[in-house]
Amino acid sequence: MEIEAVKILAAAIALLPILGVGIGLGIIFGAYNLAVSRNPSSAELLEKKFLLMFALTEALAIFAVLFALLFIYVV
């Protein structure tokens, strides 16, 4: 196998966690919408937790892209 093919394969494997991030973000958004629709007075408290969970989940996708680029251009 050529080295370029291995780099691209490693980058593709490094991007697989983005599927989990997409599913996780869907669950987070759905749970937030359900909680706010059931109890609108708790929206302010839930919004802070929602934004924190969103940022932490999205960070995983950013790390996956970073590692994919690292595999392609550095290794």
C-alpha positions in Angstrom: 0.0 0.0 0.0 1.3 3.4 -0.9 2.0 5.9 1.9 -0.6 8.5 0.5 -3.3 5.8 0.6 -2.5 5.0 4.2 -2.6 8.7 5.2 -6.0 9.1 3.6 -7.3 5.9 5.2 -6.1 7.0 8.6 -7.7 10.4 8.1 -11.0 8.8 7.2 -10.9 6.6 10.3 -10.1 9.6 12.4 -13.3 11.3 11.1 -15.6 8.4 12.2 -16.3 10.0 15.7 -18.1 12.8 13.9 -21.0 10.4 13.4 -21.3 10.0 17.1 -21.0 13.7 17.6 -23.9 14.3 15.2 -26.1 11.7 17.1 -25.1 13.2 20.4 -26.0 16.8 19.3 -29.3 15.5 18.1 -30.0 14.0 21.5 -28.9 17.1 23.3 -31.1 19.4 21.2 -34.0 17.1 21.4 -33.8 16.8 25.2 -33.4 20.6 25.6 -36.5 21.3 23.5 -38.5 18.7 25.3 -37.5 20.0 28.7 -38.2 23.6 27.8 -41.6 22.7 26.3 -42.6 20.9 29.5 -41.3 23.6 31.9 -40.7 27.0 30.2 -39.7 28.6 33.5 -36.6 26.5 33.7 -35.3 27.6 30.3 -32.7 30.0 31.7 -31.2 27.4 34.0 -31.2 24.7 31.2 -29.7 27.0 28.6 -26.4 27.3 30.5 -26.1 23.5 30.8 -27.3 23.1 27.2 -24.6 25.4 25.9 -21.9 23.7 28.0 -22.9 20.2 26.7 -23.1 21.5 23.2 -19.6 23.0 23.4 -18.0 19.9 24.9 -19.7 17.7 22.3 -18.7 19.9 19.4 -15.1 20.0 20.7 -14.9 16.2 20.0 -15.7 16.9 16.3 -13.1 19.7 16.2 -10.5 17.3 17.7 -11.4 14.6 15.1 -10.9 17.1 12.2 -7.6 18.2 13.8 -6.3 14.6 13.9 -7.5 13.9 10.4 -5.6 17.0 9.1 -2.6 15.9 11.2 -2.6 12.5 9.6 -2.8 13.9 6.1 -0.2 16.7 6.3 2.2 16.0 9.2 2.6 12.2 9.5 
